[in-house]
């Protein structure tokens, strides 16, 4: 296998004025993850570092760029999964934490559980020494503007939601052939307090299995959960489909069966990868063989040297 990390920054529609920063963000994150792999590091470290960088980037709907609930608060979800052991850690509805993806990994590494939520997740974070951050540090002017716009009586929630999603995720294969996935999100705009989407749910927001591959998803969480999108893709791969074909089949099924749009990044144990989506756009980047690949629209594919800083 050839080590690879593939990253997405959310499916849907990225406003033109935000697309450049978003693209720079996923490319920088892919480079960071690939640097770990190139140095002999493992796939779990690579995906967690990749997603941490995206959580720290206000251009995305995760960490400090998260969308707001109907009450104007931030509630975040995240998951990691280790393809070697099928170990997983997830958190949901967490507040006042800069990097939910790191907390999800601690759930996997330090507890016998898979999934912690809300105040229980916060108590665990404190026990692990993770510092709390002020709530306002996670709220951007852009998120607050969109929240206020969607509160108006004449607001169209579907129109407001369309694509301005920025769930982030990554999949990776390391030099030992071990596979991992990580996904993190602030959820959907003006969601009900306590709403949990697909991201922290095994088989929906992500799945990793050394025997088959790994997937990280993005899009409309309720639709993704109904078809368990990540696991559905790996089912098709178990039947002999390529990462790309399996991703397309599952996305097509989600669209026809429940009317859901979304996107995925997928890898197989040999390092073959795909970035596929049924939405208008999905910002993605992949790093392999010292080459950075990236795109935004269907059919768009640019490359450059991984060591090129631009």
Secondary structure, 3 states (H helix, E strand, C coil): CCCEEEEEEEEECCCHHHHHHHHHHHHHHHHHHHHHHHCCCCHHHHHHHHHHHHHCCCCCCCHHHCCCECCCCCCEEEEEEECCCCCEEEEEEECCCCCHHHHHHHHHHHCCCCEEEHHHHHHHHHHCCCCCCCHHHHCCHHHHHHHHHHHCCCCCHHHHHCCCCCCEEEEEECCCCCEEEEEEECCCCCECCCCCCCCCCECCCEEEECCCEEEEEEECHHHHHHHCHHHHHHHHHHCCCCHHHHHHHHHHHHHHHHCCCEEEEEEECCCCEEEEECCCEEEEEEEECCEEEEEEECCCCEEEECCCCC
